[in-house]
């Protein structure tokens, strides 16, 4: 971390000492040019990485900074306060809570929270941005929550998790069918261990601020006969344009121990009335193989139909 910080102009001094419940990891200095979010003056910023532990609660501060302006160092009202990120964790009985908030840009934050109990897991991720340009000034917000629990159902559709989300002044960029397996929104519904910083970088690329755009999302995770594991996400685009999008990923691994076949099918469907076209695509991901990971499975199909415009009534089906 010290090497990467030095590239960004930060100078860190390791401390690694505890003072009662307070743990000081390191302190640092950074010279910053004029920043409207820190008083608008160039100056020196004093940084601190540390944490506080009380019983089962841990609060970690990432790059807590106090900005000292170079021109008015004696005027305390011109000082600036900044925080790059905060992590909170709590363990009590059978419940465990983990939450974090990280700054992605001067006016952009991404957050995540996970509640683990004996019978279910609740996870949520979201973002907030304040966009200020010469032409527009607006606030963008989105959140996506997931509950992982065995809700039940028939053998062909046994629900193991549900999701819901919304976006205000934001839009969702759809991946290509080849990249559905790497979709961060689907990965959040799937669950499992993730790198928070990498997940946020991916989410910030897929969910972007856009004035006047809104969206609603609903997702489900289910199994079919305990053989096929699937996750699907419905995204309704509202605001400037109305569109319906469905992303899905189904995985087959047999047998469960030492598998001899692993097949993963990505599905992408999109309906956009303004374009007058319905698109449905499905393709086996590069993760698919049989007998040996070096023996790849490939294949897929695409179906397009036009119901408006010069090609109304036309359709095409293609097998890959």
N, C-alpha and C positions, 0 to 999 in steps of 0.2 A: 504493500500500500504506500509505503514511503516513497518508492521510486516513481510510481504513477503520479503521486501528488506533486513531486518535484517538477515533473513535466508541466503540470498545470500552474506552477508558480507558488506552490505551498511548501513551507518548511516545517517539518514535524520533529518534535522531540519526545521520544518514548518516556513515559512515566511509570506505568504499570504498578501503581500503588493503591492500596485501599485506605480509606479514612472512615472508619466505622462502616456504615452501610453504603458508603459512596466509593466507587471504583473509578480511578482516573487512568484511562488507557494511554492517552497522549495529548499533548498540547501543540499548537502550531501557530504560524504566522502566514499571512497572505496579503500581498499588495493588490488592491483592486482599483480599477479605473472608475470613473463616475458611473454610478448605478442609481437610477431613479428609485429603486426599491430599498436603497440603503442611504438615503439622504441626498443623493445626487452629487456627491463630492468624491474625488479620489481619496484614498486613505489606506490605512493599515487595519486589517481584520485579525483579531485574536481568536483562535479556534480551540475547541475542546471536544474530545471524544471521551465519553464516560458513561457510567450507569449507576443506578441506585437499586439496591435489593432490600426488600422488606418482606419477611415471611415468604409466601409463595409468589410475590409480585416482583417483577424485574422491569425497570424502565431504562432504556438505553438511548442516549442522545448521540446523534451522528453529526459532527461538524457544527456544533453550537458556536456561533460567531458573534462577536461584538465589533462593529465597524467604527474606527476612530478616524474622523475626517481630518485630512492634512491641513486644511485652511482654518478650521475652527475647532482645535482640539480642546479648548476650555469651555465650549458651549455644549453642555451635555444633551440639550434638546436636539442637536444635530447628529447625535450618535445613531447608529442603526443596529438592529438585532436580526439575526438570520439563523436558520436551522435547516440543514440539508436533509435530515431524516430523523425519525423516531421509531423505536421498536418497543412494544409492550408485550409481556408474556405473564401469564398467571396460571398456577396449578393449584387446584384445590379438590381433594377427593378424587373422583373419577373424571372430573372435568378439567380441560386444558384450553386456555385461550391464548392465541397469538395474533398480534396486530402490528401493522406498520404503516408509516406514511413517509414518502420520499419525494423530494423535489426533483423534477425532471428538467425544469427550466425556471427562470426567475418568477414566472407567474403560472407554473404548471406543476401539479402534484398528482401522484398516483398512490393509492392505498390498498391495503389488503388486510383481511381479518379472517381467522379460522377458529371455530369453536368445536372441540372434540369432546364427545361424551361417550358413555358406554355403548349406546345404541344408535347414535347418529353422528354425522359430521356436518357442520354448517360453515360454508366458505363464501367469501364475497370479495370482489375486487372492483375498484372504481377509480375515477380520475376527475380532476377539476382543473380548468384552465381559464385564464383571463386574457382575452385577445384584444390588443389595442394597436390599431394601424391608422393610417391617414384616412382610410375609407370607412372603417367599421370599428365598433367597440362593443364587445359582447362577452358573456360568460358561458362557458361550456361545462357540462357535467354528464357523467354516465356512471352506472353501477350495474353489476351482474352478480347475482347471488345464487348459490347452489346448496341444496340439501341432499346429502348422501345417506340414504336409509333404504332398507328393504321394504318398499311399500306393498309389494305383492302384485298379483295379477295372474292371468292364464299363463301356461308354460311357454307359449310362443311370444308373450309380451310381459315378462316379469320385470316390473319397474324397480330399479335400485337407486334412482336419484332423479331429482327434478331441479330445474333452474328457471330463473326469471330475471329480467333486466330492462332498463330503459336508458335512453339518452336524450339530453336536452341541448339543443344547439350543437349537435354532433352527428356524425354519420359513420356507418360501418363500411369499410372497404372489403369487398368480397375477394377471397383468394381464388386463384385458378384451381381447377379440379386437381391438378397435380400437386397443389400445396395445401389441400384441405387437411391432410394428416398433421400439418404443422400449425394449424389455426389456433391461436392462443385462447380464443373463447371456447373452442371445443376441448382444449387441454384442461381448462379450468373446470369444465363439467366432468371430464374424465377423472380428475383428482390425481393422487399420487404425488411423489416428491417433485418439486420444481425449484428452479433458481429464481428467487423473487425479482432480482434486478433484470435478468434476462426476460422474464415474463412481462415485466412492465415495459421494457423496450419494445417487445413485440406487440403488446396491447396498444401502445401509443402510436404504432404505425397502422394498426387496423382500425382503431376508433379515433377519428380525427375531429377537431373542432370545425363546425360549419354553421354559420348563422342561418336560422330559419329551418334547420333540419332536425327531425326528431325520429326516434325509433323505439320499438318495443320488441322484446325477445322472450321466447319461451323455449326451454330445452328439456330433454328427457334422456336418461340413461337406462338401458334395459338389456335383458338377456333373452335368448330364444332357445328353449330346451337345454339350457345350461351349456350350449355349444357355441352360440354366436353372441358376442358382446358388442352392443351398438350404442352409439350416442348420436343424438340429432338436435339441431338447433333451428328454430324458426325465427326469422328477423323481419319485422314489418317496418319498412321505411315510410315515414310520414313527413309532412311539412311541404317542402318545395315540390317533391315528386312522391307518388305512391308506388311502392314496389313490395313484392313478396319474395323472400329468399329462404331457401332451406339448405342447410349443410348437414351432412351425415357421414359417419364413419363406422363400418362394421368389421369386426375382427374375428377370425376363426383360427384356433390353435388346437391341434389334435395330434396325439393325445396330450393331456395337460402336462405330463412329466417331460419326457424326452420327445419333443414334438417331431413329427415327420412332415407336417404341413403347417404352414402359416400363411393365411390369406387375409388381406386387408383391402376392403373396397371403400373408396371415397365417392361420395355423391354430392352433386351441386345442382340445385334447381333454382331458377329465377324467372319471375313473372313481372314485367314492367309494362303496364298499360300504355304509357306514353310512347314506347317504342313499338307496341303492337306485336310482341313476340314472347313466346314461352320457350325457355331453354332448360333442358335436362341432360346432365352429363354424369357418367359414372366411369371410374377407372380403378384398376388394381394399383395399389401404391408400390413403390420400389421395395417396400419391406416384405413383399409376398414371395414365398418360395415353397418348394416341395422337395422332400428327401434331404436336401442339403441347402444351406443359405446361398450357396453359389449357383443353385439351379433356380433361376428367377421365374416367377409367373407374371405374365403380362396380359393385358386385354382390357376392353371397356367398350362403351357405346355412347352415342350422343343422339338426342332427339330435339329438333327445333321445329316449331310451328308458328306461322304468322297469322294473326287474326285482324290486322289493320294495316293500312299503308298499301304500297304498290304490290306487295307480295301476299296480300290477304288470301287465305285459303291454301297456301303452299305449306309443305312440310318436308322435312328430310330426316332420314334415319341413317346413322353411320355406325358401323362396327369396327372397332380398333383391334 
